[in-house]
Amino acid sequence: MPVIGLGTFGSDNYTPAQIAEAIIGAAEVGYRHFDCASVYGNEDAIGHSLQTIQDQGVPREDLWITSKVWNDRHDDVLGSCRKSLADLQLDYLDLYLVHWPFPNSHGKGVDVHSRDPHAQPYIHADFLRTWGQMEELVRLGLVKHIGTSNMTVPKLSLLLRDAEIQPAANEMELRPHFQQPELFDFVQAHGIVPIGYSPLGSPSRPARDRTPSDTMDIEDPVIVEIAARHGLHPAAICIKWAVQRGQVPIPFSVKRSQYEATLEAVVGSPLTDAEMSRIAGIDKNARLIKGQVFLWKENQAWEDLWDLNGEITL
C-alpha cells in the first residue's frame, strides 16, 4: 500500500465530476492510492478516471484502490462489491473495508438528530456474518485484502479472535489533535495497517459533524512553528507527521496545488525526532467525526459508539 492516498469523500461541497478530475490530476503528479466508497456517490465518475489513468500508461498493478461496503449492505456484501467494481471499471479491489461496524444507515444530508428506525448496537454475531462475506470476496479473487473502518479495540479484539482472514487495515480518524494512541498501538501490534482519515481536520466534513469543541490542527502553535522552520504550510507538517508515525494518511483535495504539495511533503526532508516528540505532545483527544447518526437509542451520547470504557456499548 502506498504510504499516502487521496481521499474521495467530497461531502456536499464537490461534484463527482470535480473529484474525478482530481483523480486524474493526482495520478499525473504521482499518486497511486485512491480511497473510495460506495456511499460517496461518485464511484462511477471515478471509474472513468481510473480507466483514463491506465490508458495513459499507468499499469493496474501500480494502483491501489480501496472501496467500502456501506451500512445498508451488510447482508449483501457480494452485491455491494460487484457494484463498486462495475462503477470503478475494475476487475478487483486492492482493499475492501466494512465502512462502519453498525448496519445503521441514514439519508443524505440529515442532521445529527436523525436516526435509522431500525438502528441497533454492534452485535458481534451479525458483524461476523458480514465478515464471512468479506472473506468470501478474497476467495473469489474480487479483492486482495479486507479490512475494517471506525472500529474500536474491543470490537477488533473479537474479530481477531473469530475471523478466518484477519483484517489487513483499519481506517480511523488520525491527526495531531486526535492521535488515538491505544487503538493505534493495538492495530500495529496485530499487523493491521492504520489508515488515517481527516489527517488535516476534514474541513469539507458535513455540517452535522461540526461542534463548538472542534479544533484545527493546522492552527496549533506547535504545528505552525515547525512549518515555519521548514518553510512549509502547516498541512504539510501534519502529513509528514502521519507518515513518519506509521499511518497512511488519505487527505482529500480537488486542488492540484494542494494535493501536489501534500505529496511533496511526504518525499521531502523528514521531521526531526524532537519535532515528532513535540507533535506527540499536542494530542487533545478531539474527535471530529463523531457518528451521531448511527446511534440506536433516544437521548444517547455519541461516545457510546466508541466504547470509551473498554467494553462494547449495548
Backbone hydrogen bonds, N-H to C=O, Kabsch-Sander energy under -0.5 kcal/mol:
donor,donor_aa,acceptor,acceptor_aa,energy
5,G,249,P,-2.4
6,L,33,H,-2.3
7,G,5,G,-0.6
7,G,251,P,-2.6
8,T,35,D,-0.9
10,G,8,T,-1.1
13,N,10,G,-1.8
14,Y,10,G,-0.9
19,I,15,T,-2.0
20,A,16,P,-2.7
21,E,17,A,-2.1
22,A,18,Q,-1.9
23,I,19,I,-1.9
24,I,20,A,-1.5
25,G,21,E,-2.2
26,A,22,A,-2.9
27,A,23,I,-2.1
28,E,24,I,-1.8
29,V,25,G,-1.4
30,G,26,A,-0.7
30,G,27,A,-0.6
31,Y,26,A,-2.6
34,F,32,R,-0.5
34,F,64,W,-2.5
35,D,6,L,-2.2
36,C,34,F,-0.7
36,C,66,T,-2.6
38,S,68,K,-1.3
40,Y,37,A,-1.1
41,G,38,S,-1.6
46,I,42,N,-2.3
47,G,43,E,-2.1
48,H,44,D,-1.0
49,S,45,A,-1.2
50,L,46,I,-2.7
51,Q,47,G,-2.0
52,T,48,H,-2.1
53,I,49,S,-2.7
54,Q,50,L,-1.9
55,D,51,Q,-2.4
56,Q,52,T,-1.6
57,G,54,Q,-1.6
58,V,53,I,-1.8
62,D,59,P,-1.7
63,L,60,R,-1.9
64,W,32,R,-3.3
65,I,63,L,-0.5
66,T,34,F,-2.2
66,T,64,W,-0.5
67,S,95,L,-1.9
69,V,97,L,-2.6
73,R,70,W,-2.1
74,H,71,N,-0.9
76,D,73,R,-1.9
80,S,76,D,-2.2
81,C,77,V,-2.7
82,R,78,L,-2.7
83,K,79,G,-1.9
84,S,80,S,-2.1
85,L,81,C,-2.7
86,A,82,R,-2.4
87,D,83,K,-2.6
88,L,84,S,-2.9
89,Q,85,L,-0.7
89,Q,86,A,-0.5
90,L,85,L,-2.3
93,L,142,L,-2.1
94,D,65,I,-1.6
95,L,65,I,-1.6
96,Y,145,H,-1.8
97,L,67,S,-2.3
98,V,147,G,-1.6
99,H,69,V,-2.0
99,H,97,L,-0.8
110,V,107,G,-1.2
114,S,111,D,-1.8
116,D,293,V,-0.5
119,A,116,D,-2.3
122,Y,313,T,-0.5
124,H,122,Y,-0.5
127,F,123,I,-2.4
128,L,124,H,-2.7
129,R,125,A,-1.3
130,T,126,D,-1.8
131,W,127,F,-2.7
132,G,128,L,-2.2
133,Q,129,R,-1.3
134,M,130,T,-1.7
135,E,131,W,-2.6
136,E,132,G,-1.5
137,L,133,Q,-1.3
138,V,134,M,-1.1
139,R,135,E,-1.8
140,L,136,E,-2.1
141,G,137,L,-0.5
141,G,138,V,-1.1
142,L,137,L,-2.0
143,V,137,L,-1.1
144,K,93,L,-2.6
145,H,94,D,-0.6
147,G,96,Y,-2.1
148,T,169,A,-2.5
149,S,98,V,-0.7
150,N,171,E,-2.9
156,L,152,T,-2.8
157,S,153,V,-2.5
158,L,154,P,-1.5
159,L,155,K,-2.0
160,L,156,L,-3.0
161,R,157,S,-1.5
162,D,158,L,-1.7
163,A,159,L,-2.8
166,Q,164,E,-0.6
168,A,146,I,-3.2
170,N,193,V,-2.4
171,E,148,T,-2.4
172,M,195,I,-3.0
174,L,197,Y,-1.8
175,R,178,F,-1.6
178,F,175,R,-2.2
184,F,180,Q,-3.0
185,D,181,P,-2.6
186,F,182,E,-2.0
187,V,183,L,-2.6
188,Q,184,F,-2.0
189,A,185,D,-2.3
190,H,186,F,-1.1
191,G,188,Q,-1.6
192,I,187,V,-3.1
193,V,168,A,-2.6
195,I,170,N,-2.2
195,I,193,V,-0.7
196,G,194,P,-0.5
196,G,248,V,-1.9
197,Y,172,M,-2.1
197,Y,195,I,-0.7
201,G,198,S,-1.5
205,R,202,S,-1.9
209,D,206,P,-1.6
210,R,207,A,-1.9
214,D,211,T,-1.9
217,D,215,T,-0.6
219,E,216,M,-1.4
220,D,217,D,-1.7
224,V,220,D,-2.8
225,E,221,P,-2.4
226,I,222,V,-2.3
227,A,223,I,-2.5
228,A,224,V,-2.1
229,R,225,E,-1.9
230,H,226,I,-1.8
231,G,227,A,-1.1
232,L,227,A,-2.6
236,A,233,H,-1.3
237,I,233,H,-1.0
238,C,234,P,-1.8
239,I,235,A,-1.8
240,K,236,A,-2.6
241,W,237,I,-2.7
242,A,238,C,-1.9
243,V,239,I,-2.3
244,Q,240,K,-2.6
245,R,241,W,-2.0
246,G,242,A,-1.2
247,Q,242,A,-2.2
248,V,194,P,-2.4
250,I,196,G,-1.9
256,R,254,V,-0.6
258,Q,255,K,-0.7
259,Y,255,K,-2.4
260,E,256,R,-2.3
261,A,257,S,-1.5
262,T,258,Q,-2.2
263,L,259,Y,-1.6
264,E,260,E,-2.3
265,A,261,A,-1.9
266,V,262,T,-1.3
267,V,263,L,-1.5
268,G,264,E,-1.0
276,M,272,T,-2.5
277,S,273,D,-2.3
278,R,274,A,-2.1
279,I,275,E,-2.2
280,A,276,M,-2.1
281,G,277,S,-0.9
281,G,278,R,-0.6
282,I,279,I,-1.8
283,D,280,A,-0.7
284,K,177,H,-0.8
286,A,177,H,-2.4
287,R,285,N,-1.0
290,K,288,L,-1.2
294,F,291,G,-2.5
295,L,292,Q,-1.8
300,Q,297,K,-0.9
304,D,301,A,-1.9
305,L,302,W,-2.0
306,W,303,E,-1.6
307,D,304,D,-0.7
308,L,303,E,-0.7
310,G,307,D,-2.0
